[in-house]
Amino acid sequence: MSVLALFRWCESSSLGAAVRGSGWMFPVVEAGHLLALAIATPRSAGSERALGRVAAHFGRRAGSDARRARSGGGGRGGRRYIATVVDVLDAWGYEPSEPGGGIVLGNCPFDALAKACRPLVCKMNLALLRGVVQGVGARNLKAELRPQPGSCCVVFGLFKSAGARSPRRSGRASR
């Protein structure tokens, strides 16, 4: 079932009528669960790739906007880029900290959704955050999946050389 077909079914079903009739809004998190489940069906590998592309694009735009907003100062070189990435992560609720030079995320804003479909959500999250790094221009940072209990599945490490490029997307899909 495509996402559009699922949406149309929900709208035309007795569930949709009950929701509309009661004035109760279907929670965004539950809608996210439905979308994740629809995308994660075995026939939807193209949908997963599309989700990754959209997430990366959104992240790049957000990173680029944050870089432009901060262009007046706030550090030099690579440190300014890292600070800009941290600002975006903080604004989005990731609770970033910087122990030992990298960035660790103390919270995952997608945790409730990840419980329903962890591999898909973690891949989306990684694409989103790699997009932020690219948009900011923080070539000294690399985002990768490194699941840890009690924190987000994505961590950021530092490249030894500030001019190094980010690695290709990881094929690992777990959190």
N, C-alpha and C positions, 0 to 999 in steps of 0.2 A: 504494500500500500504506500503510495507516495505521500509526502507531507501534505500536499494540497488535498488529496483524497481523504486523508485522516482528518484534516480540518473541516472539510465539507461534511464528513460523517458526523463529527462532533456537533456541528451546527444543526444538522437535520435530525439528530437523534433525540430521544426523550431526555437524555442528559443535557443537551444544549437547550431544550425548551425549559427544563427545570431551572437551569442556571439563569437564563434570561428572565423567567417568571419570578424568581425569588429576589432579583436585584443583586444577587451575590456574584462577584467577579471571580472567574476561574483564576487561581493564583498563577503568577508568572512562573514560579518554580515548577508547578505541575505542567504548565504548557511546555516548559523547557524539557521536562522528563519525556513528554510525548514526542517532542521533536527529536530528542536524542535517540529514543528507541526507534523511531521511524528511520532515521539516518543510519542507525547501526544494524539494520536488517541485512542479511547476507547479500542481497542483490544491490546494495547501495554503496559500493566502493567509490563510485563517482561522486556520490553525495558527501562522503567523508573527505575526499580531496577538495571538493568545492568548499566545504566548511573550513578546511585548513587555509585555503586561498583567501577566503573572506576574512577570517580571523587575522591572518598576517597583514592583509591590506588595512584593516581597521587599526591594528597595532602600529603599522608604519605611519598612518595619518596622525594618530594620537601622539606618537613620538616626535614626528616632524613639527606638529603644532606646539608641543612642549618645548622643543629646541628653540623655535622662533620666539616663544614667549620669554624664554630665559636668555636670549642672546646678548643681553646687556651686561652679563657678569655672572658671579657666583662660582668662581674658581677658574682654574686654567686647564686647558687641554683635556686629557682623558678624565681628570677628576670632575670637571664641569659636566661632562657627558654622563658619568656615573651618577652624579647628584641629580641630573635631570631625569634619568631612568628611575631613581629612587622616588622622586617627586610623583611621577606617574603611578608607580606601584602603590605608594602611600595613598594617593587620591582614590585609587580603585579598591582599597581595603585589603591589600596583601600583607600589611604590617611588616615592611622590609626592615632588615637590620644588616649591618656590614661587619660581621666578625671575620677577621683575617683577610680582608681585602675583597672578598666576593660579596654577593648579596644573597641572603637567606630570607625566604618568605615565611613568616610565622602563621599566616592565614591563607586559606584558599577561598576566594569569593564564590567559587563554583562547587564547593564541597557537597552541598545537598544534591546537586545535579550529578556530581561524580559518583555518588553512592549508587545511582541507578545505572550508570554506564561509564565506568572509570576510564577504560582505554580511549574511548572517543573524546571524552571531556578533557583528559590530560593531553591528548594530541592537539586539540583545539587551543588549550591554554598555552602549550609550548609554542604553537604557531603565532598566537596573539603576542606573547611576550618577546619572541624573536623579532616580530614586526616592530615592536616598540624600540628594541635595541637598534634595529636598522634605521628606523625613522629618526631617532636621536642622533645617529651617527657614531655610536659608542663602539667602535671597532675593537676596543680593548676588552669588551665583555662578550662572553658566550653563554647563552641560555641552554640548559640541557635538562632532561628528565633525570631526576635522582630522588625517587620517593623516600620519604622519611616519615615515621609516625608523628602526628601532631603538627605537620607543616605542609606547605604546598609541594606538589611534585616537581616543580621547576626550581632550579637553583642557578645562580649566575657565578661563573668563575672568571678570573682575569687571564687574558692572554699575556704571555711574557713580553711579547712585542706589541706595542700599541698600534702598529700598522697592520697587524695580522687580521685576516678576514674570519668571519664566523664560519663554523663548520656547516656542512649540509645538514638538512633535517634528519634527526635521528629516527630510526625505524622502531625504536622501543616504544611500547604503547601502554605500559602499566604505570601506576602511580604508587 
